[in-house]
Amino acid sequence: MSADTDGLTPEQRRARGVAKMGEVYGWEMSDGPGAHFAVTADHLFADIWSRPELSVRDRRLLLLGALTAQGHLDVTEIQVSAALRNGELTEEQLREIAIFLCHYTGWAAGTKLDSVVGKVVANQKKAAEK
């Protein structure tokens, strides 16, 4: 077991990555198998999402813009849901983001984001009523 450049062992890096994934998505994460999960946990979340210069909310705002611009609304739904669940953004703020992004990513993309926000909010309200 060797330590990486920041002094973490591979096991410590994985633990930090899995913990950050849980923080970002607002649910308990567990270790997963395979190379793809390893790169996601050990690099993307342990290293990139854990950097101190931007908050999770800041990173989520950037990600929402990038995903909307690329038309990845399936992944955007996960991010909208996590932002609401974690209290990072309100429904009103998410709808304002959609309006803003209409002007930079195209009207169709921003409108699709607004639809995703509506769908996620409706699903969360329905789940809360149960």
C-alpha positions in Angstrom: 0.0 0.0 0.0 1.6 3.2 -1.1 0.6 6.8 -0.2 -0.3 9.1 -3.0 1.1 12.7 -3.4 -1.2 14.2 -0.9 -0.2 11.6 1.7 -3.4 9.4 1.5 -3.2 5.7 1.1 -5.5 4.3 -1.6 -7.9 3.1 1.1 -8.0 6.6 2.6 -8.6 8.2 -0.8 -11.4 5.8 -1.5 -13.0 6.5 1.9 -12.8 10.3 1.2 -14.3 9.8 -2.2 -17.2 7.7 -1.1 -17.9 10.1 1.8 -17.8 13.1 -0.6 -20.2 11.2 -3.0 -22.6 10.8 -0.1 -22.3 14.5 0.8 -22.9 15.6 -2.8 -25.9 13.3 -3.5 -27.4 13.4 0.0 -27.6 9.7 0.6 -25.4 7.1 2.1 -22.9 5.7 -0.4 -21.0 2.5 -0.2 -17.9 1.3 -2.0 -18.5 -0.1 -5.5 -16.7 -2.5 -7.8 -14.9 -1.9 -11.0 -12.5 0.6 -12.6 -15.2 3.1 -13.4 -16.3 3.4 -9.8 -12.7 3.6 -8.8 -12.0 6.6 -11.0 -15.2 8.2 -9.9 -14.6 7.8 -6.2 -10.8 8.0 -6.1 -10.3 10.9 -8.5 -13.5 12.8 -9.2 -14.9 12.9 -5.7 -11.8 12.4 -3.5 -9.7 14.8 -5.4 -11.8 17.2 -7.6 -15.1 17.6 -5.6 -13.0 17.8 -2.4 -10.9 20.7 -3.4 -11.5 23.6 -1.0 -11.7 26.5 -3.5 -15.3 25.9 -4.4 -18.3 24.7 -2.3 -20.4 21.7 -3.3 -23.1 24.2 -4.2 -20.7 26.2 -6.5 -19.7 23.0 -8.2 -23.3 21.9 -8.6 -24.2 25.2 -10.2 -21.4 24.8 -12.7 -22.4 21.2 -13.3 -26.1 22.1 -13.9 -25.0 24.6 -16.5 -22.6 22.2 -18.3 -25.2 19.3 -18.2 -27.9 21.6 -19.5 -25.7 22.9 -22.3 -24.9 19.3 -23.3 -28.5 18.2 -23.1 -27.8 15.5 -20.4 -31.1 16.0 -18.7 -31.1 12.4 -17.3 -28.1 13.3 -15.2 -29.4 16.8 -14.5 -32.4 15.2 -12.7 -30.0 13.6 -10.2 -28.3 16.9 -9.6 -31.5 18.9 -9.2 -32.8 16.3 -6.8 -29.6 16.3 -4.7 -29.5 20.2 -4.7 -33.1 20.2 -3.3 -32.5 17.4 -0.8 -29.3 19.0 0.5 -30.9 22.4 0.8 -28.3 24.0 -1.6 -30.9 25.4 -3.9 -34.7 26.1 -3.7 -37.2 25.4 -6.3 -37.4 29.1 -7.1 -33.6 29.3 -7.5 -33.6 26.2 -9.8 -36.3 27.7 -11.9 -34.3 31.0 -12.1 -31.3 29.0 -13.2 -33.4 27.5 -16.0 -34.5 30.9 -17.2 -30.9 32.2 -17.1 -29.6 29.1 -19.0 -32.2 29.6 -21.7 -30.3 32.6 -22.8 -26.9 30.9 -22.9 -27.6 27.2 -23.7 -30.6 27.7 -25.9 -34.3 28.0 -25.2 -35.0 24.3 -25.6 -32.2 23.2 -23.2 -33.3 25.7 -20.5 -36.9 24.8 -20.9 -36.0 21.1 -20.5 -34.2 22.0 -17.3 -37.3 23.8 -16.0 -39.3 20.7 -16.8 -36.8 18.5 -14.9 -37.1 20.9 -11.9 -40.9 20.6 -12.0 -40.7 16.8 -12.2 -38.3 16.5 -9.3 -40.3 18.9 -7.2 -43.5 17.0 -7.9 -41.9 13.7 -7.1 -40.4 15.0 -3.8 -43.8 16.4 -2.8 -45.5 13.1 -3.6 -42.9 11.2 -1.6 -43.3 13.6 1.4 -47.0 13.0 1.5 -46.6 9.2 1.9 
